[in-house]
């Protein structure tokens, strides 16, 4: 599951909206974005994932290190704790240490976008962040009870958010690619009482690939101070990502 830019808080422009108070909308969006964990460097020390694809179920654990604004290091392990892959992502580099195949795959973040069908910044959304697209331009917004519904479009992708006004967090995101017809839905639940209100449960549904994943974040440290270093396996072959 490979799917497993920082933007400053700016004003939003509503082209067509049923949410009459644009100042109130901007305030809500700014509050939600202040709770983004990617506003700081962070580390997810342990996360459990149960994934089903084409009726085949897989379980694994992973951890994530993130250095603001755009550098990740992911380590994926089986249930016994044996590492299968380590993935390094930066602004211009993608490296995958494939321990099973004894090789290091190298490429660019654009390779991830080709594989997944979605922009790379969607990775931040997986962990519950509100990441506006398309120059912060909101096509439509609607307020209902304690929720705000926001619609954006960017490079052929449609982004539909549901924001919780009280918790100041994203409740769900739907990302649709109008060209490839791919669709990704992410739902969040069991928010922590910490300052960032980090979701404890994340559910990802990829209709295009018939994939469902349930992620449990067990330990998250934010802010985090540390270095990210990718150490390739000794004697591994080097291959370009195809």
Helices and strands as residue ranges (DSSP letters): E 13-14, H 22-34, G 37-39, E 42-53, E 56-67, E 71-77, E 83-89, E 94-98, E 103-107, H 109-116, H 122-126, E 137-138, E 140-144, E 147-154, E 157-164, E 169-177, E 183-191, E 199-206, E 211-222, E 237-240
